[in-house]
Amino acid sequence: MPTPYRTLDTPTTRTSDRLDAPVPVPSPGQDWGLLILRVVLGLTIAAHGTQKLFGWFDGDGLAAAGQSFEAMGYPSGEAMALLAGLSEALGGLGLVLGLLTPLAGAAVVGTMINAIAVTHEGGFFSPGGYEFALLIGAGAATLALTGPGSYALDRSLPVLRAHRPSYGVAALGLGGALALLVLLIRG
């Protein structure tokens, strides 16, 4: 019976991005590391999204978040707060579960691109800086590109069972394009 983990005779590199190409088998440490990253990053950003949506965790709620978005130059502040809150909450939960991981990561990255755009003048460090948004965005992009690891619901989906980097690249391209569109709307 073959082992689910890398052995000396298991290919460790991908020769192409074709569906029939051999896919490297992650080590148990890689799977646990990806799980920890997904859970911590996903719960953090999902909680951030629920602050906007519902006022949970000492958040402002949708109406106040909408006013903040309008003050940052976004039209229809409440609609933009809803979009950001849903992207953070659903993207974060997708990362936690390892469900549609490339799209979940891209949703978070798109939101963080906008967060960086509105906080970059405050410098790098908090308070008022963009270090938190950059770190969350980089972690989400990493997960979109690497995949969720073995302990994920994506493993039960036929198309995503064997994660391909091209899925992450395509999802991040979509997330980046939508983030830039929102920034253009902001003006």
C-alpha positions as CSV (number, residue, x, y, z in Angstrom):
1,M,0.0,0.0,0.0
2,P,1.5,3.4,-1.0
3,T,2.3,5.9,1.7
4,P,0.5,9.3,1.5
5,Y,3.7,11.1,2.2
6,R,6.9,11.7,0.3
7,T,9.3,8.8,0.0
8,L,12.6,8.6,-1.8
9,D,11.0,7.4,-5.0
10,T,8.2,9.9,-5.0
11,P,8.5,12.7,-7.5
12,T,9.2,16.0,-5.8
13,T,8.9,18.3,-8.7
14,R,6.2,19.0,-11.3
15,T,7.2,18.7,-14.9
16,S,4.1,20.5,-16.2
17,D,0.8,22.0,-15.1
18,R,-1.2,19.3,-17.0
19,L,-3.9,17.5,-15.1
20,D,-2.1,14.2,-15.6
21,A,1.3,15.5,-14.5
22,P,2.7,14.0,-11.3
23,V,2.0,16.2,-8.2
24,P,4.4,16.3,-5.3
25,V,3.1,14.8,-2.1
26,P,3.5,17.2,0.8
27,S,5.2,16.1,4.0
28,P,3.2,15.9,7.2
29,G,4.9,19.0,8.5
30,Q,3.9,21.0,5.4
31,D,0.3,19.8,5.8
32,W,0.2,20.9,9.4
33,G,1.9,24.2,8.7
34,L,-0.6,25.0,6.0
35,L,-3.5,24.0,8.3
36,I,-2.1,26.3,11.0
37,L,-1.7,29.2,8.6
38,R,-5.2,28.7,7.1
39,V,-6.9,28.6,10.5
40,V,-5.1,31.5,12.1
41,L,-5.2,33.8,9.0
42,G,-8.7,32.7,8.1
43,L,-10.2,33.3,11.5
44,T,-8.5,36.6,11.9
45,I,-9.8,38.0,8.7
46,A,-13.2,36.4,9.1
47,A,-13.6,38.1,12.5
48,H,-12.5,41.4,10.9
49,G,-15.2,41.0,8.3
50,T,-17.9,40.3,11.0
51,Q,-16.9,43.5,12.7
52,K,-18.0,45.3,9.6
53,L,-21.1,43.2,8.9
54,F,-22.5,42.7,12.4
55,G,-20.5,44.8,14.8
56,W,-19.2,41.7,16.4
57,F,-15.8,41.8,18.3
58,D,-16.2,45.5,19.2
59,G,-16.7,46.3,15.5
60,D,-18.7,49.3,14.2
61,G,-21.4,47.4,12.2
62,L,-22.4,48.0,8.7
63,A,-23.8,51.5,9.0
64,A,-20.8,53.0,10.8
65,A,-18.4,51.0,8.5
66,G,-20.2,52.5,5.6
67,Q,-19.6,56.0,6.9
68,S,-15.9,55.2,7.3
69,F,-15.8,53.9,3.7
70,E,-17.4,57.1,2.5
71,A,-14.9,59.1,4.5
72,M,-12.1,57.2,2.7
73,G,-13.6,58.2,-0.7
74,Y,-15.6,55.2,-1.6
75,P,-19.1,55.9,-3.1
76,S,-22.0,54.1,-1.6
77,G,-20.1,53.5,1.6
78,E,-22.5,51.0,3.1
79,A,-22.5,48.8,-0.1
80,M,-18.7,48.9,-0.2
81,A,-18.5,48.0,3.5
82,L,-20.9,45.1,2.8
83,L,-18.6,44.0,-0.1
84,A,-15.5,44.2,2.0
85,G,-17.1,42.5,5.0
86,L,-18.4,39.6,2.9
87,S,-15.1,39.2,1.1
88,E,-13.3,39.1,4.5
89,A,-15.8,36.9,6.3
90,L,-16.4,34.4,3.5
91,G,-12.8,34.4,2.2
92,G,-11.6,33.9,5.8
93,L,-14.0,31.0,6.4
94,G,-13.0,29.5,3.0
95,L,-9.4,29.6,4.1
96,V,-10.2,28.0,7.5
97,L,-12.1,25.1,5.8
98,G,-9.7,24.8,2.9
99,L,-12.8,25.2,0.6
100,L,-12.3,26.8,-2.8
101,T,-8.9,28.0,-1.4
102,P,-7.6,29.8,-4.5
103,L,-10.8,31.9,-4.6
104,A,-11.0,32.4,-0.9
105,G,-7.4,33.6,-0.9
106,A,-8.1,35.9,-3.8
107,A,-11.1,37.5,-2.1
108,V,-8.9,38.3,0.9
109,V,-6.1,39.6,-1.3
110,G,-8.4,41.9,-3.2
111,T,-9.7,43.4,0.0
112,M,-6.2,43.8,1.4
113,I,-5.1,45.6,-1.8
114,N,-7.8,48.2,-1.1
115,A,-6.8,48.4,2.6
116,I,-3.2,49.0,1.6
117,A,-4.3,51.7,-0.8
118,V,-6.2,53.7,1.8
119,T,-3.6,53.3,4.6
120,H,-0.3,53.6,2.7
121,E,0.1,57.3,3.6
122,G,0.1,56.3,7.3
123,G,3.4,54.6,6.8
124,F,4.2,51.0,7.3
125,F,3.7,50.4,11.0
126,S,0.5,50.5,13.0
127,P,-1.4,52.4,14.1
128,G,-2.5,53.8,10.8
129,G,0.0,51.8,8.7
130,Y,-0.5,49.0,6.3
131,E,1.6,46.3,7.8
132,F,-1.4,44.3,9.0
133,A,-3.1,44.4,5.5
134,L,0.2,43.5,3.8
135,L,0.8,40.5,6.1
136,I,-2.8,39.2,5.7
137,G,-2.7,39.7,1.9
138,A,0.7,37.9,1.6
139,G,-0.5,35.0,3.7
140,A,-3.7,34.7,1.6
141,A,-1.8,34.9,-1.7
142,T,0.6,32.2,-0.4
143,L,-2.3,29.9,0.3
144,A,-3.9,30.6,-3.1
145,L,-0.7,29.6,-4.8
146,T,0.4,26.6,-2.7
147,G,-3.1,25.2,-2.0
148,P,-4.6,24.3,1.3
149,G,-2.6,21.1,2.1
150,S,-4.1,17.7,2.8
151,Y,-6.4,18.7,5.6
152,A,-8.9,20.6,3.6
153,L,-12.3,20.3,2.1
154,D,-10.8,21.0,-1.4
155,R,-9.5,17.4,-1.2
156,S,-13.1,16.2,-1.7
157,L,-13.7,18.3,-4.8
158,P,-12.6,16.6,-8.0
159,V,-11.2,19.7,-9.7
160,L,-9.4,21.0,-6.7
161,R,-8.3,17.6,-5.2
162,A,-4.8,18.1,-6.8
163,H,-4.1,21.8,-6.5
164,R,-2.3,23.4,-9.4
165,P,-0.4,26.7,-9.1
166,S,-2.3,27.9,-12.2
167,Y,-5.6,27.9,-10.1
168,G,-4.0,30.3,-7.7
169,V,-2.5,32.5,-10.3
170,A,-5.9,32.8,-12.1
171,A,-7.8,33.4,-8.9
172,L,-5.3,36.1,-7.8
173,G,-5.5,37.7,-11.2
174,L,-9.3,37.9,-10.8
175,G,-9.0,39.2,-7.2
176,G,-6.4,41.8,-8.2
177,A,-8.4,43.0,-11.2
178,L,-11.6,43.4,-9.1
179,A,-9.6,45.2,-6.4
180,L,-8.3,47.7,-9.0
181,L,-11.8,48.2,-10.3
182,V,-13.0,49.1,-6.8
183,L,-10.1,51.4,-6.4
184,L,-11.0,53.1,-9.7
185,I,-14.5,53.6,-8.5
186,R,-13.1,55.2,-5.4
187,G,-11.4,57.7,-7.6
